[in-house]
C-alpha cells in the first residue's frame, strides 16, 4: 500500500513604480509525505520471504523557490526595450527511513516490525541542496524588424566545493525580418534570418565531492560499514555546454510552401565522468572532468 500527501503553496506580490517599471516577488512551496507498506504472508509463493515479511517506509521532503524581479518595458521612438534583473533562492530537502523484518515473522498474520524473527534492518537518509542565483535579461527591438536578446545568469551551488561552486552562463540571440526592408519577389511571403550563442552549466547531485562510509548488512550481530569504491574529486568543476546556431526561415505562395534551415554547433566542456581505474588501487573508478 502507498499513501501520498502533497501540499503546494504559492505567493506573489507586485508593485508598479511607474507604468513601465515593476517589482515582483514570487515564492513557492512544495511539500510531500509518503507512507509505504509491504506485506508478505507466511508460506506465500514468491514475494520477499517465504517465512513472511513486513516493511514500512516513510518519505518526506519539501522545496522552496523564491524570486525577486525588477522588470521594465519602455518605448523610445522606434526602439522598444524590455528586460529584468532578479535573484533566486532555491532550497530542497528530502529524507526517508525504511524498516524491514528479517528472516520472517514470529506470528503469522501479524504485520509489524515487532514481529521480526531477527533484529529489524533499518536504513535512512537525508538530502539537502541550496542554489542561489542572480540573473538578467534585456530585449531590444527596432521597428518590429530587428530583435536582440541578451541574458546572463550566475549560480552558486552547495553541491560544489568553495571556489568552484560559482558558474556563469550567458546567451545572445539576434534575428531580423529581411522582408521588412528588402523588396522580395512576389512569390515570397517573408524572409527571416536569425542566430544565437549560449552557454549552459550544470552542477552535481548532493554529496558527490566528499567520501563517506555506507552502512551495510550486519555480520551476525556486528554492524558493518564500507568505504566507497569510487574516488571523489573535491575540486571538480561544473559541466559546461557552449552552442551557437544560425538559420533562416521563409514561406512561398501565401504560406502554401515553407522552408526552414538551421545550422548549429555544440561543444561540451568539463564533462563529469566516472573514469575506470585499476582495481589494484583499491578503487574501481574516479570522478574527473573530461573534454
C-alpha positions as CSV (number, residue, x, y, z in Angstrom):
1,X,0.0,0.0,0.0
2,X,1.1,3.6,-0.5
3,X,-0.4,6.8,0.9
4,X,0.8,10.1,-0.5
5,X,0.1,13.6,0.7
6,X,1.1,16.7,-1.3
7,X,0.9,20.4,-0.4
8,X,1.6,23.2,-2.9
9,X,1.7,26.8,-1.9
10,X,2.2,29.9,-4.0
11,X,2.5,33.6,-3.1
12,X,3.1,36.5,-5.4
13,X,3.2,40.3,-4.9
14,X,3.6,43.1,-7.4
15,X,4.4,46.8,-7.1
16,X,4.3,49.3,-10.0
17,X,6.7,52.2,-9.6
18,X,5.7,53.6,-13.0
19,X,3.6,52.2,-15.9
20,X,6.8,50.7,-17.3
21,X,8.8,49.7,-14.1
22,X,7.6,46.9,-11.9
23,X,8.9,45.0,-8.8
24,X,7.5,41.5,-8.2
25,X,8.1,38.8,-5.6
26,X,7.2,35.1,-6.2
27,X,7.5,32.4,-3.6
28,X,6.5,28.8,-3.9
29,X,6.5,25.8,-1.6
30,X,6.1,22.1,-2.4
31,X,5.9,19.7,0.5
32,X,5.2,15.9,0.4
33,X,5.0,12.9,2.7
34,X,4.6,9.3,1.7
35,X,4.0,6.1,3.7
36,X,4.6,2.7,2.0
37,X,3.9,-0.8,3.4
38,X,4.9,-4.2,2.1
39,X,3.2,-7.4,3.5
40,X,4.1,-11.0,2.6
41,X,2.1,-13.8,4.2
42,X,3.9,-16.8,5.8
43,X,4.3,-19.6,3.2
44,X,3.3,-17.3,0.3
45,X,4.7,-18.4,-3.0
46,X,7.1,-15.8,-4.2
47,X,7.2,-12.4,-2.5
48,X,10.0,-11.2,-0.3
49,X,10.4,-14.2,2.1
50,X,8.6,-17.5,2.5
51,X,8.6,-17.1,6.3
52,X,6.7,-13.8,5.9
53,X,7.8,-10.2,5.6
54,X,6.8,-6.8,6.6
55,X,8.4,-3.5,5.5
56,X,7.5,0.1,6.4
57,X,8.9,3.2,4.8
58,X,8.3,6.9,5.3
59,X,9.5,9.5,2.9
60,X,9.2,13.3,3.1
61,X,10.6,16.5,1.8
62,X,9.9,20.0,0.6
63,X,11.4,22.6,-1.7
64,X,11.3,26.4,-1.5
65,X,11.7,28.6,-4.6
66,X,11.8,32.4,-4.3
67,X,12.3,35.1,-6.9
68,X,12.6,38.9,-6.6
69,X,12.4,40.6,-10.0
70,X,12.7,44.2,-11.2
71,X,11.3,44.4,-14.7
72,X,10.9,47.3,-17.2
73,X,9.2,47.7,-20.6
74,X,9.5,51.1,-22.4
75,X,9.5,52.5,-25.9
76,X,11.9,55.1,-27.2
77,X,10.9,56.3,-30.6
78,X,11.4,53.3,-33.0
79,X,13.0,51.2,-30.3
80,X,11.2,49.1,-27.7
81,X,13.3,47.9,-24.7
82,X,12.2,45.5,-22.1
83,X,14.1,43.4,-19.6
84,X,14.5,42.4,-16.0
85,X,17.1,41.7,-13.2
86,X,16.4,39.3,-10.4
87,X,17.6,37.0,-7.7
88,X,16.6,33.5,-6.8
89,X,17.0,31.2,-3.8
90,X,16.2,27.5,-4.2
91,X,16.3,25.1,-1.3
92,X,15.4,21.4,-1.4
93,X,15.4,18.7,1.3
94,X,14.2,15.1,1.4
95,X,14.5,12.4,4.0
96,X,13.5,8.8,4.3
97,X,13.5,5.9,6.7
98,X,12.9,2.2,6.0
99,X,12.4,-0.7,8.4
100,X,12.2,-4.4,7.3
101,X,11.7,-7.6,9.2
102,X,14.5,-10.2,8.9
103,X,14.1,-13.9,8.2
104,X,10.4,-14.0,8.6
105,X,7.6,-13.2,11.0
106,X,7.3,-14.6,14.5
107,X,3.5,-14.5,14.4
108,X,1.7,-15.3,11.0
109,X,-0.6,-12.5,10.0
110,X,0.9,-10.0,12.5
111,X,2.4,-7.4,10.2
112,X,4.6,-5.3,12.4
113,X,8.3,-4.6,12.8
114,X,7.9,-6.1,16.3
115,X,7.1,-9.4,14.6
116,X,10.6,-9.8,13.1
117,X,12.4,-13.1,13.9
118,X,15.8,-11.5,13.7
119,X,16.7,-7.8,14.6
120,X,15.0,-5.4,12.3
121,X,17.0,-3.9,9.4
122,X,16.7,-0.1,9.2
123,X,18.1,2.3,6.6
124,X,17.7,6.1,6.5
125,X,18.9,9.1,4.5
126,X,18.6,12.8,4.2
127,X,19.5,15.0,1.2
128,X,19.8,18.8,1.1
129,X,20.6,21.3,-1.7
130,X,20.8,25.1,-1.9
131,X,21.3,27.2,-5.0
132,X,21.4,31.0,-5.0
133,X,21.3,32.9,-8.3
134,X,21.3,36.3,-9.9
135,X,20.1,36.8,-13.5
136,X,19.2,39.4,-16.0
137,X,17.7,39.8,-19.5
138,X,17.5,42.6,-21.9
139,X,15.5,42.7,-25.2
140,X,15.7,45.4,-27.8
141,X,13.6,45.7,-31.0
142,X,13.7,48.2,-33.8
143,X,10.6,48.9,-35.8
144,X,9.5,45.3,-35.2
145,X,12.2,44.4,-37.7
146,X,15.4,43.8,-35.8
147,X,15.4,41.9,-32.5
148,X,18.2,41.4,-29.9
149,X,18.0,39.4,-26.7
150,X,20.8,39.1,-24.1
151,X,20.7,37.1,-20.9
152,X,23.1,36.2,-18.1
153,X,22.8,34.1,-15.0
154,X,25.2,33.2,-12.2
155,X,24.6,30.3,-9.8
156,X,26.2,29.3,-6.5
157,X,25.5,25.7,-5.7
158,X,26.0,23.9,-2.3
159,X,26.9,20.7,-4.1
160,X,30.2,22.0,-5.4
161,X,33.4,23.0,-3.4
162,X,34.0,26.6,-2.4
163,X,36.0,28.2,-5.1
164,X,34.4,26.0,-7.8
165,X,30.7,26.5,-6.9
166,X,30.1,29.7,-8.9
167,X,29.3,29.4,-12.5
168,X,28.1,32.0,-15.1
169,X,26.2,31.3,-18.3
170,X,25.1,33.9,-20.8
171,X,23.3,33.9,-24.1
172,X,22.8,36.3,-27.1
173,X,20.2,36.0,-29.8
174,X,19.7,38.2,-32.9
175,X,17.0,38.0,-35.6
176,X,15.8,40.2,-38.3
177,X,12.8,40.3,-40.8
178,X,14.7,40.9,-44.0
179,X,11.5,41.2,-45.9
180,X,10.7,44.4,-44.0
181,X,13.5,46.4,-45.6
182,X,14.3,44.5,-48.8
183,X,11.8,44.0,-51.6
184,X,11.3,40.3,-52.3
185,X,9.8,38.6,-55.3
186,X,6.0,38.4,-55.3
187,X,6.0,34.7,-54.7
188,X,7.9,35.0,-51.4
189,X,5.8,35.9,-48.3
190,X,8.7,36.8,-46.0
191,X,12.3,36.1,-45.1
192,X,13.7,35.9,-41.6
193,X,17.3,35.3,-40.6
194,X,18.4,34.5,-37.0
195,X,21.4,33.5,-35.0
196,X,22.2,32.8,-31.3
197,X,25.0,31.8,-28.9
198,X,24.6,30.4,-25.4
199,X,26.4,28.7,-22.5
200,X,24.7,26.3,-20.1
201,X,26.3,25.0,-16.9
202,X,25.2,22.3,-14.5
203,X,26.2,21.2,-11.0
204,X,26.4,17.9,-9.2
205,X,23.8,15.9,-7.2
206,X,24.3,16.4,-3.5
207,X,27.2,14.7,-1.6
208,X,29.3,13.9,-4.6
209,X,32.6,15.7,-3.5
210,X,33.1,14.0,-0.2
211,X,33.8,10.3,0.6
212,X,31.5,8.9,3.3
213,X,31.1,5.5,4.8
214,X,28.0,3.4,3.9
215,X,26.1,1.2,6.4
216,X,26.0,-2.4,5.2
217,X,24.2,-5.5,6.4
218,X,25.4,-6.8,9.8
219,X,27.8,-9.7,10.2
220,X,25.8,-11.6,12.7
221,X,25.2,-9.2,15.5
222,X,28.2,-7.0,14.5
223,X,27.4,-3.8,12.5
224,X,29.5,-3.2,9.3
225,X,30.3,-0.2,7.1
226,X,32.1,0.2,3.8
227,X,34.2,2.9,2.1
228,X,33.0,3.9,-1.4
229,X,34.6,2.2,-4.4
230,X,34.9,5.5,-6.4
231,X,37.4,8.2,-5.7
232,X,35.8,11.6,-5.4
233,X,37.2,14.9,-6.6
234,X,36.7,17.8,-4.2
235,X,37.8,20.4,-6.8
236,X,35.7,19.1,-9.7
237,X,34.3,21.8,-11.9
238,X,30.7,22.2,-13.1
239,X,29.8,20.9,-16.6
240,X,29.5,23.4,-19.4
241,X,28.0,23.3,-22.8
242,X,28.6,26.1,-25.4
243,X,26.4,26.2,-28.5
244,X,25.7,28.5,-31.4
245,X,23.3,28.4,-34.3
246,X,22.3,30.3,-37.4
247,X,19.5,29.9,-39.8
248,X,16.7,31.3,-42.0
249,X,13.0,30.9,-42.4
250,X,10.8,31.7,-45.4
251,X,7.4,30.9,-47.0
252,X,6.1,31.0,-50.6
253,X,2.8,31.3,-52.4
254,X,0.8,32.6,-49.4
255,X,2.2,30.1,-47.0
256,X,1.5,27.1,-49.2
257,X,5.1,26.2,-49.0
258,X,7.5,27.0,-46.1
259,X,11.2,26.4,-45.7
260,X,13.5,26.5,-42.6
261,X,17.2,25.9,-42.5
262,X,19.3,25.8,-39.3
263,X,23.0,25.0,-38.6
264,X,24.1,24.5,-35.1
265,X,27.3,23.6,-33.3
266,X,27.7,22.4,-29.7
267,X,30.8,21.9,-27.6
268,X,30.8,20.1,-24.2
269,X,33.4,21.0,-21.7
270,X,34.3,19.7,-18.2
271,X,32.0,16.7,-18.5
272,X,31.8,14.9,-15.2
273,X,33.0,11.3,-15.8
274,X,33.4,8.3,-13.6
275,X,36.7,7.1,-15.1
276,X,37.6,3.4,-14.7
277,X,40.9,2.7,-12.9
278,X,42.9,-0.4,-11.9
279,X,41.3,-2.4,-9.0
280,X,44.8,-2.7,-7.6
281,X,44.4,0.9,-6.4
282,X,41.6,-0.3,-4.0
283,X,39.0,1.6,-6.1
284,X,37.1,0.9,-9.3
285,X,36.7,4.5,-10.7
286,X,37.5,8.1,-10.0
287,X,35.4,11.2,-10.8
288,X,37.1,13.6,-13.3
289,X,36.4,16.5,-15.7
290,X,36.6,15.3,-19.3
291,X,36.6,17.3,-22.6
